Amino acid sequence: MSIDSASANAASHLAESYYSPPRARFWGFEYIPAERQLLHSFLSNRLVLGALAILVILVFIAIFAHWVAPVDPLEQTLKARLTPPIWNERGTSPYYLGTDRLGRDVLSNIIYGLRISLLVGFFAVGISLVIGLTLGLTAGYRRGFWETFIMRAVDVQLSLPLIMVALCFMVIFGQGLWKMIVVLAIAGWAEYARTVRGTVLSIREKEYVESAHALGFGPWTIMVKYLLINSITPVLVLSAVQVPRVIILEATLSFLGLGVPVTTPSIGLAIARGYQVLFSGSWWASIFPGLALMLLVACINIVADWVRDALEPRSREQV
């Protein structure tokens, strides 16, 4: 055996031994069960594993920001204003990523800003999910005037840009963390309602639903036990995709000065503060928060794309 063939066999053996999914047999045919296919696709996808590991680290940092952040993010030290990162000859500890024009630590603002971004993203999407799921489920089941009213409201909502709707609500209700969460939830419920209503319409005439009617089950029992369970998968897929969009929207509103108050650390606010001195040479005050936001959104998007491909039956062959 030549050296090239031996090295090729060794490489193929290493590739196959990375992860091999358990198999099952039925009437002499060997196959991989569906749940094991998903596990295999997850464990064999190094990009998703890496993105999930980074996302877990970012979530851990956000949760324990009080212990991880080197200094108070709102502490202003004018003597240390516009201090460059620690690897620069003028950099000093504990300002590892430098400071902004008022002497606030960039790294501490990023760490606390991750907490705000994740809090807004998950809570706003969760509230939108509950609102859209309830309205879409009742509209698809009851039909009639209620369905027409909900769907026309959905059409109006989706015809307006999401950022414009959020801006209008924030101007009306004012700044505030929980106000912004509610505003983003109100601005994002329409897609859930339309998705759930379409799923309910496709399964409400199934035999098991008609059997439930014949057995005398009430409307709420049918909606929860039969329709809701079968509608939850597309909703989860949509939620996974919506979280990074809401995080970007929160950063945009904060950058424009209509998001969280200035006393609340936010990545969007940090980018806005750094933008004021970006072209004067103090690039770190804006670039580092922007990179942190990009890393967070990219990791969530990668994991969300895998969840979408794994949970949607039409895309499962592509996983």
C-alpha positions, 0 to 999 in steps of 0.5 A: 500500500502506498503512502498516499493511499494509507494517508487517505484511508487514515483521513477517511477513518478520522472523518467517520470516527468524528461522530457516528449516529446510532442506527436501528434495524427493521426487517433487515433494513438499517436506518437512523431514527428521526431524533437521532438524525437531528442529534447527528446533524447537530453534533456533526456541524462544527459551525453550529457547535461553535456558535452555540458555545460562544452564545452560551459564554455570552449569556453567562457573561451577561447573567453574571455581569456584576462579577465579570465587568471590571468597573461600573459601566456608568462610572465617569473618570475624566482623567481617563477619557478616551484611553486606548485599549490595553495593548496600546502604549497609552492603555491602562488597567482596568480599561482593557478595551479603552474608554469613551469621551466621558471616561466610561469603560467600553468593556463594562458597557459591552458586558452590561449591554449584552444583558439588556440585548438578551433581556429585550430580545427574549422577553419581547419575542416571548410576549409577541409569541403569546399574543400572536399565538392566541389571536391566530389560534382563535382566528383560525378556529372560529373563522367569521368576523373575528378572523376577518378582523384579526387578519386585516389588523395583521395586514395593516401591521405588516404593511408598515416597516417594523422600525417605523412602528417601534419609533412611533410607539416609543415617541408616544410612550417615552423611554424605558426598558420595559416600555421598549419590551412591550413596544417591540412585542406589540410591533412583532405579534402579526407574523405569529398570528398569520403563521398560526392561523395558516397552520390551524386552517390546514389542520382544523379539517383533519380526521382527529379534529373532526373526531374530537368534535364528534366526541363532544370536546369543547372549543378550548379543549380542541384548540389547546389539545389538538390545534395548539400542539400541532402549531407550536413547531412553526412558531418556535422556528419563527421565534428563533429567527425573530430574536436577533431581529429584535436585538438589532431593533433595540440597538437601533432605537437606543442608537437613535436615543429612543430606546433605553434611558441613558442611565441604562448601559446598552450596546446601541448607546455605546455605539452612539457615544463612540460614533461622536469621536469615531473620526477623531481617532478614538475608534475603539469606543464605537467599533468594539460595541459594534463587533460585540453586537455583530458576534451576538447576532451572528451566533443566534442566527447560526443556531436559529438557522439550524433550528429552522432546518431541523424542525421544518419537515421540508428542510430536514433532508438538507440538515 
